[in-house]
């Protein structure tokens, strides 16, 4: 599954149904990314993403307080540099 607006909307609608340890994998560009609902021991973090870049040893692994934050991190190309402005502040900006 490719990360797109439809996938994000569908996954967010089903968020309340996810059980601890449940995960789903999608593609974003040349990345294979797994979104996972974390166990309660990681609170306040509820979701994590683990990504592997094709034909590279590069990986990405972080925990997030919401599924929306996890999607935003991916859509903003994993930016963690406060000096670089993110393209999207909210998912509604992406979905419009």
Secondary structure, DSSP 4 states (H G I P E B T S, - for coil): -B--HHHHHHHHHTGGGPPTT-EEEEEETTEEEEEEEPPGGGTT--EEEEEEETTSS-EEEEEESSHHHHHHHHHTTT---TTS--S-SSHHHHH-
